[in-house]
Amino acid sequence: MTVTLSSTPVIETERLILRAPQAVDWEPWAAFAVDERSRFVGGPLDREKAWRAFGHVIGMWVLRGFGTFVFAPKAGGSALGMCGPWYPEGWPEREIGWTLWSPEAEGKGYAFEAARASIDHAFGPLGWDTAVSYIDPANSRSIALAQRLGAQRDDSAAHPGTDPCLVFRHPAPTTRYVL
């Protein structure tokens, strides 16, 4: 028997499908989580801790009614990463977060495309009136993506206690994207 999250939204962009996590996503996530590339999201982790972290991602959908989407190419193939609404217990604000699991996916605009769709979903169907992204100051690619999405540093905002941390606030939907 295969158990899946039901009644979760599926978002399609020009090149991507954003959907709730599935069992098939475990191995690509685990490969990312144990690698040095995961250092900006609490990694690297051993597989046991990666399993728990993946469960946390799935649990967000059950506990909050929303969660981070896994995104994959419409043309088929393995998941490329995760992106979307994130608000675990203890977080001071609702976040839009992103990770690219595969180094081959970098520099192709996938994270931007997924993040733009996730922001529209958060401010649209979810009814959010604000959202932030918490970013390690050493993560220059993530900072550049936040800025490209129109987010601005908010040095007065609280962050989840992970130091160092910069907070980027996303504007409400308008023309905010730099193409």
PyMOL CGO cylinders between C-alpha atoms (Angstrom):
from pymol import cmd
from pymol.cgo import CYLINDER

trace = [
    CYLINDER, 0.00, 0.00, 0.00, 1.25, 3.49, -0.84, 0.3, 1, 1, 1, 1, 1, 1,
    CYLINDER, 1.25, 3.49, -0.84, 0.05, 6.29, 1.41, 0.3, 1, 1, 1, 1, 1, 1,
    CYLINDER, 0.05, 6.29, 1.41, 0.06, 9.83, 0.02, 0.3, 1, 1, 1, 1, 1, 1,
    CYLINDER, 0.06, 9.83, 0.02, -1.02, 13.22, 1.24, 0.3, 1, 1, 1, 1, 1, 1,
    CYLINDER, -1.02, 13.22, 1.24, -4.43, 13.87, -0.25, 0.3, 1, 1, 1, 1, 1, 1,
    CYLINDER, -4.43, 13.87, -0.25, -6.16, 17.15, -1.02, 0.3, 1, 1, 1, 1, 1, 1,
    CYLINDER, -6.16, 17.15, -1.02, -2.87, 19.00, -1.34, 0.3, 1, 1, 1, 1, 1, 1,
    CYLINDER, -2.87, 19.00, -1.34, -2.51, 21.54, -4.12, 0.3, 1, 1, 1, 1, 1, 1,
    CYLINDER, -2.51, 21.54, -4.12, -0.49, 20.91, -7.24, 0.3, 1, 1, 1, 1, 1, 1,
    CYLINDER, -0.49, 20.91, -7.24, 0.94, 23.96, -8.96, 0.3, 1, 1, 1, 1, 1, 1,
    CYLINDER, 0.94, 23.96, -8.96, 2.18, 23.97, -12.53, 0.3, 1, 1, 1, 1, 1, 1,
    CYLINDER, 2.18, 23.97, -12.53, 4.58, 26.55, -13.90, 0.3, 1, 1, 1, 1, 1, 1,
    CYLINDER, 4.58, 26.55, -13.90, 6.06, 26.78, -17.36, 0.3, 1, 1, 1, 1, 1, 1,
    CYLINDER, 6.06, 26.78, -17.36, 8.61, 24.01, -16.67, 0.3, 1, 1, 1, 1, 1, 1,
    CYLINDER, 8.61, 24.01, -16.67, 7.79, 22.60, -13.24, 0.3, 1, 1, 1, 1, 1, 1,
    CYLINDER, 7.79, 22.60, -13.24, 5.23, 20.74, -11.18, 0.3, 1, 1, 1, 1, 1, 1,
    CYLINDER, 5.23, 20.74, -11.18, 5.10, 21.65, -7.50, 0.3, 1, 1, 1, 1, 1, 1,
    CYLINDER, 5.10, 21.65, -7.50, 3.43, 19.05, -5.29, 0.3, 1, 1, 1, 1, 1, 1,
    CYLINDER, 3.43, 19.05, -5.29, 3.44, 17.62, -1.79, 0.3, 1, 1, 1, 1, 1, 1,
    CYLINDER, 3.44, 17.62, -1.79, 6.31, 15.25, -0.93, 0.3, 1, 1, 1, 1, 1, 1,
    CYLINDER, 6.31, 15.25, -0.93, 5.99, 11.60, -1.89, 0.3, 1, 1, 1, 1, 1, 1,
    CYLINDER, 5.99, 11.60, -1.89, 7.87, 8.47, -0.87, 0.3, 1, 1, 1, 1, 1, 1,
    CYLINDER, 7.87, 8.47, -0.87, 9.80, 8.59, -4.17, 0.3, 1, 1, 1, 1, 1, 1,
    CYLINDER, 9.80, 8.59, -4.17, 11.35, 11.89, -3.04, 0.3, 1, 1, 1, 1, 1, 1,
    CYLINDER, 11.35, 11.89, -3.04, 13.11, 10.34, -0.05, 0.3, 1, 1, 1, 1, 1, 1,
    CYLINDER, 13.11, 10.34, -0.05, 16.31, 9.24, -1.84, 0.3, 1, 1, 1, 1, 1, 1,
    CYLINDER, 16.31, 9.24, -1.84, 16.91, 12.52, -3.70, 0.3, 1, 1, 1, 1, 1, 1,
    CYLINDER, 16.91, 12.52, -3.70, 16.28, 14.42, -0.44, 0.3, 1, 1, 1, 1, 1, 1,
    CYLINDER, 16.28, 14.42, -0.44, 18.57, 12.08, 1.52, 0.3, 1, 1, 1, 1, 1, 1,
    CYLINDER, 18.57, 12.08, 1.52, 21.36, 12.47, -1.04, 0.3, 1, 1, 1, 1, 1, 1,
    CYLINDER, 21.36, 12.47, -1.04, 21.12, 16.25, -0.62, 0.3, 1, 1, 1, 1, 1, 1,
    CYLINDER, 21.12, 16.25, -0.62, 20.76, 16.17, 3.18, 0.3, 1, 1, 1, 1, 1, 1,
    CYLINDER, 20.76, 16.17, 3.18, 23.92, 14.11, 3.77, 0.3, 1, 1, 1, 1, 1, 1,
    CYLINDER, 23.92, 14.11, 3.77, 25.97, 16.26, 1.39, 0.3, 1, 1, 1, 1, 1, 1,
    CYLINDER, 25.97, 16.26, 1.39, 27.88, 19.43, 2.24, 0.3, 1, 1, 1, 1, 1, 1,
    CYLINDER, 27.88, 19.43, 2.24, 25.49, 21.32, -0.07, 0.3, 1, 1, 1, 1, 1, 1,
    CYLINDER, 25.49, 21.32, -0.07, 22.88, 21.12, 2.73, 0.3, 1, 1, 1, 1, 1, 1,
    CYLINDER, 22.88, 21.12, 2.73, 24.98, 23.24, 5.12, 0.3, 1, 1, 1, 1, 1, 1,
    CYLINDER, 24.98, 23.24, 5.12, 22.66, 26.23, 4.83, 0.3, 1, 1, 1, 1, 1, 1,
    CYLINDER, 22.66, 26.23, 4.83, 19.60, 24.23, 5.92, 0.3, 1, 1, 1, 1, 1, 1,
    CYLINDER, 19.60, 24.23, 5.92, 21.02, 22.48, 8.97, 0.3, 1, 1, 1, 1, 1, 1,
    CYLINDER, 21.02, 22.48, 8.97, 23.11, 19.80, 7.24, 0.3, 1, 1, 1, 1, 1, 1,
    CYLINDER, 23.11, 19.80, 7.24, 24.94, 17.78, 6.51, 0.3, 1, 1, 1, 1, 1, 1,
    CYLINDER, 24.94, 17.78, 6.51, 22.87, 15.17, 8.32, 0.3, 1, 1, 1, 1, 1, 1,
    CYLINDER, 22.87, 15.17, 8.32, 23.30, 11.44, 8.68, 0.3, 1, 1, 1, 1, 1, 1,
    CYLINDER, 23.30, 11.44, 8.68, 20.54, 9.38, 7.03, 0.3, 1, 1, 1, 1, 1, 1,
    CYLINDER, 20.54, 9.38, 7.03, 18.70, 8.88, 10.32, 0.3, 1, 1, 1, 1, 1, 1,
    CYLINDER, 18.70, 8.88, 10.32, 18.46, 12.63, 10.94, 0.3, 1, 1, 1, 1, 1, 1,
    CYLINDER, 18.46, 12.63, 10.94, 17.68, 13.20, 7.27, 0.3, 1, 1, 1, 1, 1, 1,
    CYLINDER, 17.68, 13.20, 7.27, 14.73, 10.80, 7.68, 0.3, 1, 1, 1, 1, 1, 1,
    CYLINDER, 14.73, 10.80, 7.68, 13.44, 12.82, 10.63, 0.3, 1, 1, 1, 1, 1, 1,
    CYLINDER, 13.44, 12.82, 10.63, 13.88, 16.09, 8.73, 0.3, 1, 1, 1, 1, 1, 1,
    CYLINDER, 13.88, 16.09, 8.73, 11.94, 14.68, 5.77, 0.3, 1, 1, 1, 1, 1, 1,
    CYLINDER, 11.94, 14.68, 5.77, 9.19, 13.61, 8.17, 0.3, 1, 1, 1, 1, 1, 1,
    CYLINDER, 9.19, 13.61, 8.17, 9.11, 17.18, 9.46, 0.3, 1, 1, 1, 1, 1, 1,
    CYLINDER, 9.11, 17.18, 9.46, 8.50, 18.41, 5.91, 0.3, 1, 1, 1, 1, 1, 1,
    CYLINDER, 8.50, 18.41, 5.91, 5.64, 15.94, 5.44, 0.3, 1, 1, 1, 1, 1, 1,
    CYLINDER, 5.64, 15.94, 5.44, 4.21, 16.68, 8.89, 0.3, 1, 1, 1, 1, 1, 1,
    CYLINDER, 4.21, 16.68, 8.89, 3.91, 20.39, 8.11, 0.3, 1, 1, 1, 1, 1, 1,
    CYLINDER, 3.91, 20.39, 8.11, 1.20, 19.54, 5.56, 0.3, 1, 1, 1, 1, 1, 1,
    CYLINDER, 1.20, 19.54, 5.56, -0.77, 17.59, 8.16, 0.3, 1, 1, 1, 1, 1, 1,
    CYLINDER, -0.77, 17.59, 8.16, -0.30, 19.99, 11.08, 0.3, 1, 1, 1, 1, 1, 1,
    CYLINDER, -0.30, 19.99, 11.08, -0.59, 23.33, 9.28, 0.3, 1, 1, 1, 1, 1, 1,
    CYLINDER, -0.59, 23.33, 9.28, -2.62, 22.46, 6.18, 0.3, 1, 1, 1, 1, 1, 1,
    CYLINDER, -2.62, 22.46, 6.18, 0.19, 23.71, 3.95, 0.3, 1, 1, 1, 1, 1, 1,
    CYLINDER, 0.19, 23.71, 3.95, 3.83, 22.90, 3.46, 0.3, 1, 1, 1, 1, 1, 1,
    CYLINDER, 3.83, 22.90, 3.46, 6.88, 22.96, 1.31, 0.3, 1, 1, 1, 1, 1, 1,
    CYLINDER, 6.88, 22.96, 1.31, 6.35, 21.73, -2.23, 0.3, 1, 1, 1, 1, 1, 1,
    CYLINDER, 6.35, 21.73, -2.23, 8.68, 19.31, -3.95, 0.3, 1, 1, 1, 1, 1, 1,
    CYLINDER, 8.68, 19.31, -3.95, 9.32, 20.50, -7.47, 0.3, 1, 1, 1, 1, 1, 1,
    CYLINDER, 9.32, 20.50, -7.47, 10.17, 18.40, -10.48, 0.3, 1, 1, 1, 1, 1, 1,
    CYLINDER, 10.17, 18.40, -10.48, 10.37, 18.98, -14.24, 0.3, 1, 1, 1, 1, 1, 1,
    CYLINDER, 10.37, 18.98, -14.24, 7.09, 18.69, -16.10, 0.3, 1, 1, 1, 1, 1, 1,
    CYLINDER, 7.09, 18.69, -16.10, 8.95, 16.61, -18.66, 0.3, 1, 1, 1, 1, 1, 1,
    CYLINDER, 8.95, 16.61, -18.66, 9.56, 13.96, -15.99, 0.3, 1, 1, 1, 1, 1, 1,
    CYLINDER, 9.56, 13.96, -15.99, 12.51, 12.91, -13.92, 0.3, 1, 1, 1, 1, 1, 1,
    CYLINDER, 12.51, 12.91, -13.92, 13.58, 13.13, -10.30, 0.3, 1, 1, 1, 1, 1, 1,
    CYLINDER, 13.58, 13.13, -10.30, 12.65, 15.96, -8.01, 0.3, 1, 1, 1, 1, 1, 1,
    CYLINDER, 12.65, 15.96, -8.01, 14.98, 18.97, -8.22, 0.3, 1, 1, 1, 1, 1, 1,
    CYLINDER, 14.98, 18.97, -8.22, 14.31, 20.45, -4.80, 0.3, 1, 1, 1, 1, 1, 1,
    CYLINDER, 14.31, 20.45, -4.80, 11.78, 21.87, -2.37, 0.3, 1, 1, 1, 1, 1, 1,
    CYLINDER, 11.78, 21.87, -2.37, 10.25, 25.30, -2.14, 0.3, 1, 1, 1, 1, 1, 1,
    CYLINDER, 10.25, 25.30, -2.14, 7.38, 26.98, -0.44, 0.3, 1, 1, 1, 1, 1, 1,
    CYLINDER, 7.38, 26.98, -0.44, 5.54, 27.83, 2.74, 0.3, 1, 1, 1, 1, 1, 1,
    CYLINDER, 5.54, 27.83, 2.74, 7.29, 26.89, 5.97, 0.3, 1, 1, 1, 1, 1, 1,
    CYLINDER, 7.29, 26.89, 5.97, 6.17, 27.65, 9.51, 0.3, 1, 1, 1, 1, 1, 1,
    CYLINDER, 6.17, 27.65, 9.51, 7.33, 25.20, 12.16, 0.3, 1, 1, 1, 1, 1, 1,
    CYLINDER, 7.33, 25.20, 12.16, 6.60, 25.66, 15.85, 0.3, 1, 1, 1, 1, 1, 1,
    CYLINDER, 6.60, 25.66, 15.85, 8.79, 28.40, 17.31, 0.3, 1, 1, 1, 1, 1, 1,
    CYLINDER, 8.79, 28.40, 17.31, 9.35, 30.24, 14.03, 0.3, 1, 1, 1, 1, 1, 1,
    CYLINDER, 9.35, 30.24, 14.03, 8.60, 33.95, 14.53, 0.3, 1, 1, 1, 1, 1, 1,
    CYLINDER, 8.60, 33.95, 14.53, 7.06, 34.38, 11.06, 0.3, 1, 1, 1, 1, 1, 1,
    CYLINDER, 7.06, 34.38, 11.06, 5.83, 32.37, 8.12, 0.3, 1, 1, 1, 1, 1, 1,
    CYLINDER, 5.83, 32.37, 8.12, 8.61, 31.72, 5.65, 0.3, 1, 1, 1, 1, 1, 1,
    CYLINDER, 8.61, 31.72, 5.65, 9.06, 30.95, 2.00, 0.3, 1, 1, 1, 1, 1, 1,
    CYLINDER, 9.06, 30.95, 2.00, 12.04, 28.64, 1.83, 0.3, 1, 1, 1, 1, 1, 1,
    CYLINDER, 12.04, 28.64, 1.83, 13.86, 26.84, -0.97, 0.3, 1, 1, 1, 1, 1, 1,
    CYLINDER, 13.86, 26.84, -0.97, 16.52, 24.24, -1.58, 0.3, 1, 1, 1, 1, 1, 1,
    CYLINDER, 16.52, 24.24, -1.58, 17.94, 22.81, -4.78, 0.3, 1, 1, 1, 1, 1, 1,
    CYLINDER, 17.94, 22.81, -4.78, 18.85, 19.17, -4.24, 0.3, 1, 1, 1, 1, 1, 1,
    CYLINDER, 18.85, 19.17, -4.24, 20.85, 18.63, -7.42, 0.3, 1, 1, 1, 1, 1, 1,
    CYLINDER, 20.85, 18.63, -7.42, 23.91, 20.68, -8.39, 0.3, 1, 1, 1, 1, 1, 1,
    CYLINDER, 23.91, 20.68, -8.39, 22.93, 20.05, -12.02, 0.3, 1, 1, 1, 1, 1, 1,
    CYLINDER, 22.93, 20.05, -12.02, 19.75, 22.08, -11.40, 0.3, 1, 1, 1, 1, 1, 1,
    CYLINDER, 19.75, 22.08, -11.40, 21.64, 25.21, -10.35, 0.3, 1, 1, 1, 1, 1, 1,
    CYLINDER, 21.64, 25.21, -10.35, 21.76, 28.23, -12.61, 0.3, 1, 1, 1, 1, 1, 1,
    CYLINDER, 21.76, 28.23, -12.61, 18.75, 27.23, -14.69, 0.3, 1, 1, 1, 1, 1, 1,
    CYLINDER, 18.75, 27.23, -14.69, 16.10, 29.38, -12.97, 0.3, 1, 1, 1, 1, 1, 1,
    CYLINDER, 16.10, 29.38, -12.97, 14.23, 26.45, -11.39, 0.3, 1, 1, 1, 1, 1, 1,
    CYLINDER, 14.23, 26.45, -11.39, 14.44, 27.83, -7.85, 0.3, 1, 1, 1, 1, 1, 1,
    CYLINDER, 14.44, 27.83, -7.85, 13.20, 31.24, -9.05, 0.3, 1, 1, 1, 1, 1, 1,
    CYLINDER, 13.20, 31.24, -9.05, 10.31, 29.65, -10.93, 0.3, 1, 1, 1, 1, 1, 1,
    CYLINDER, 10.31, 29.65, -10.93, 9.33, 27.47, -7.95, 0.3, 1, 1, 1, 1, 1, 1,
    CYLINDER, 9.33, 27.47, -7.95, 9.72, 30.33, -5.45, 0.3, 1, 1, 1, 1, 1, 1,
    CYLINDER, 9.72, 30.33, -5.45, 7.63, 32.72, -7.54, 0.3, 1, 1, 1, 1, 1, 1,
    CYLINDER, 7.63, 32.72, -7.54, 4.81, 30.15, -7.72, 0.3, 1, 1, 1, 1, 1, 1,
    CYLINDER, 4.81, 30.15, -7.72, 5.13, 29.45, -3.98, 0.3, 1, 1, 1, 1, 1, 1,
    CYLINDER, 5.13, 29.45, -3.98, 4.94, 33.13, -3.08, 0.3, 1, 1, 1, 1, 1, 1,
    CYLINDER, 4.94, 33.13, -3.08, 1.86, 33.57, -5.27, 0.3, 1, 1, 1, 1, 1, 1,
    CYLINDER, 1.86, 33.57, -5.27, 0.30, 30.55, -3.54, 0.3, 1, 1, 1, 1, 1, 1,
    CYLINDER, 0.30, 30.55, -3.54, 1.11, 31.89, -0.05, 0.3, 1, 1, 1, 1, 1, 1,
    CYLINDER, 1.11, 31.89, -0.05, -0.26, 35.36, -0.73, 0.3, 1, 1, 1, 1, 1, 1,
    CYLINDER, -0.26, 35.36, -0.73, -3.16, 33.98, -2.80, 0.3, 1, 1, 1, 1, 1, 1,
    CYLINDER, -3.16, 33.98, -2.80, -4.95, 30.80, -1.68, 0.3, 1, 1, 1, 1, 1, 1,
    CYLINDER, -4.95, 30.80, -1.68, -3.25, 30.71, 1.75, 0.3, 1, 1, 1, 1, 1, 1,
    CYLINDER, -3.25, 30.71, 1.75, -4.17, 34.35, 2.42, 0.3, 1, 1, 1, 1, 1, 1,
    CYLINDER, -4.17, 34.35, 2.42, -0.81, 35.40, 3.85, 0.3, 1, 1, 1, 1, 1, 1,
    CYLINDER, -0.81, 35.40, 3.85, -0.24, 39.13, 4.14, 0.3, 1, 1, 1, 1, 1, 1,
    CYLINDER, -0.24, 39.13, 4.14, 3.50, 38.85, 4.77, 0.3, 1, 1, 1, 1, 1, 1,
    CYLINDER, 3.50, 38.85, 4.77, 6.28, 36.32, 4.35, 0.3, 1, 1, 1, 1, 1, 1,
    CYLINDER, 6.28, 36.32, 4.35, 10.00, 36.23, 4.96, 0.3, 1, 1, 1, 1, 1, 1,
    CYLINDER, 10.00, 36.23, 4.96, 12.96, 34.10, 3.97, 0.3, 1, 1, 1, 1, 1, 1,
    CYLINDER, 12.96, 34.10, 3.97, 15.60, 33.31, 6.60, 0.3, 1, 1, 1, 1, 1, 1,
    CYLINDER, 15.60, 33.31, 6.60, 19.00, 33.11, 4.92, 0.3, 1, 1, 1, 1, 1, 1,
    CYLINDER, 19.00, 33.11, 4.92, 22.52, 32.44, 6.14, 0.3, 1, 1, 1, 1, 1, 1,
    CYLINDER, 22.52, 32.44, 6.14, 24.70, 35.48, 5.27, 0.3, 1, 1, 1, 1, 1, 1,
    CYLINDER, 24.70, 35.48, 5.27, 27.22, 33.16, 3.58, 0.3, 1, 1, 1, 1, 1, 1,
    CYLINDER, 27.22, 33.16, 3.58, 24.57, 31.82, 1.18, 0.3, 1, 1, 1, 1, 1, 1,
    CYLINDER, 24.57, 31.82, 1.18, 25.12, 34.35, -1.61, 0.3, 1, 1, 1, 1, 1, 1,
    CYLINDER, 25.12, 34.35, -1.61, 23.05, 32.40, -4.17, 0.3, 1, 1, 1, 1, 1, 1,
    CYLINDER, 23.05, 32.40, -4.17, 20.04, 32.35, -1.87, 0.3, 1, 1, 1, 1, 1, 1,
    CYLINDER, 20.04, 32.35, -1.87, 20.42, 36.05, -1.07, 0.3, 1, 1, 1, 1, 1, 1,
    CYLINDER, 20.42, 36.05, -1.07, 20.56, 36.81, -4.81, 0.3, 1, 1, 1, 1, 1, 1,
    CYLINDER, 20.56, 36.81, -4.81, 17.40, 34.76, -5.38, 0.3, 1, 1, 1, 1, 1, 1,
    CYLINDER, 17.40, 34.76, -5.38, 15.54, 36.56, -2.58, 0.3, 1, 1, 1, 1, 1, 1,
    CYLINDER, 15.54, 36.56, -2.58, 16.51, 39.91, -4.09, 0.3, 1, 1, 1, 1, 1, 1,
    CYLINDER, 16.51, 39.91, -4.09, 15.54, 38.78, -7.58, 0.3, 1, 1, 1, 1, 1, 1,
    CYLINDER, 15.54, 38.78, -7.58, 12.14, 37.87, -6.14, 0.3, 1, 1, 1, 1, 1, 1,
    CYLINDER, 12.14, 37.87, -6.14, 11.82, 41.43, -4.86, 0.3, 1, 1, 1, 1, 1, 1,
    CYLINDER, 11.82, 41.43, -4.86, 12.48, 40.66, -1.18, 0.3, 1, 1, 1, 1, 1, 1,
    CYLINDER, 12.48, 40.66, -1.18, 14.29, 43.27, 0.90, 0.3, 1, 1, 1, 1, 1, 1,
    CYLINDER, 14.29, 43.27, 0.90, 16.40, 42.83, 4.01, 0.3, 1, 1, 1, 1, 1, 1,
    CYLINDER, 16.40, 42.83, 4.01, 14.48, 43.47, 7.19, 0.3, 1, 1, 1, 1, 1, 1,
    CYLINDER, 14.48, 43.47, 7.19, 17.08, 43.87, 9.92, 0.3, 1, 1, 1, 1, 1, 1,
    CYLINDER, 17.08, 43.87, 9.92, 14.38, 44.64, 12.51, 0.3, 1, 1, 1, 1, 1, 1,
    CYLINDER, 14.38, 44.64, 12.51, 12.61, 41.30, 12.02, 0.3, 1, 1, 1, 1, 1, 1,
    CYLINDER, 12.61, 41.30, 12.02, 13.02, 38.45, 14.49, 0.3, 1, 1, 1, 1, 1, 1,
    CYLINDER, 13.02, 38.45, 14.49, 14.60, 35.26, 13.25, 0.3, 1, 1, 1, 1, 1, 1,
    CYLINDER, 14.60, 35.26, 13.25, 14.32, 31.69, 14.46, 0.3, 1, 1, 1, 1, 1, 1,
    CYLINDER, 14.32, 31.69, 14.46, 17.46, 31.77, 16.60, 0.3, 1, 1, 1, 1, 1, 1,
    CYLINDER, 17.46, 31.77, 16.60, 19.71, 30.31, 13.94, 0.3, 1, 1, 1, 1, 1, 1,
    CYLINDER, 19.71, 30.31, 13.94, 22.79, 32.49, 13.87, 0.3, 1, 1, 1, 1, 1, 1,
    CYLINDER, 22.79, 32.49, 13.87, 23.94, 33.88, 11.63, 0.3, 1, 1, 1, 1, 1, 1,
    CYLINDER, 23.94, 33.88, 11.63, 20.70, 34.75, 9.87, 0.3, 1, 1, 1, 1, 1, 1,
    CYLINDER, 20.70, 34.75, 9.87, 19.45, 37.48, 7.57, 0.3, 1, 1, 1, 1, 1, 1,
    CYLINDER, 19.45, 37.48, 7.57, 15.73, 38.11, 7.13, 0.3, 1, 1, 1, 1, 1, 1,
    CYLINDER, 15.73, 38.11, 7.13, 14.39, 39.02, 3.70, 0.3, 1, 1, 1, 1, 1, 1,
    CYLINDER, 14.39, 39.02, 3.70, 10.79, 40.23, 3.55, 0.3, 1, 1, 1, 1, 1, 1,
    CYLINDER, 10.79, 40.23, 3.55, 8.76, 39.46, 0.44, 0.3, 1, 1, 1, 1, 1, 1,
    CYLINDER, 8.76, 39.46, 0.44, 6.45, 42.17, -0.85, 0.3, 1, 1, 1, 1, 1, 1,
    CYLINDER, 6.45, 42.17, -0.85, 2.76, 41.53, -1.32, 0.3, 1, 1, 1, 1, 1, 1,
    CYLINDER, 2.76, 41.53, -1.32, 1.97, 40.41, -4.87, 0.3, 1, 1, 1, 1, 1, 1,
    CYLINDER, 1.97, 40.41, -4.87, 2.45, 43.11, -7.46, 0.3, 1, 1, 1, 1, 1, 1,
    CYLINDER, 2.45, 43.11, -7.46, 4.98, 43.42, -10.20, 0.3, 1, 1, 1, 1, 1, 1,
    CYLINDER, 4.98, 43.42, -10.20, 7.95, 42.42, -8.11, 0.3, 1, 1, 1, 1, 1, 1,
    CYLINDER, 7.95, 42.42, -8.11, 10.02, 39.98, -10.12, 0.3, 1, 1, 1, 1, 1, 1,
    CYLINDER, 10.02, 39.98, -10.12, 13.22, 40.71, -11.98, 0.3, 1, 1, 1, 1, 1, 1,
    CYLINDER, 13.22, 40.71, -11.98, 13.41, 38.56, -15.07, 0.3, 1, 1, 1, 1, 1, 1,
]
cmd.load_cgo(trace, "trace")
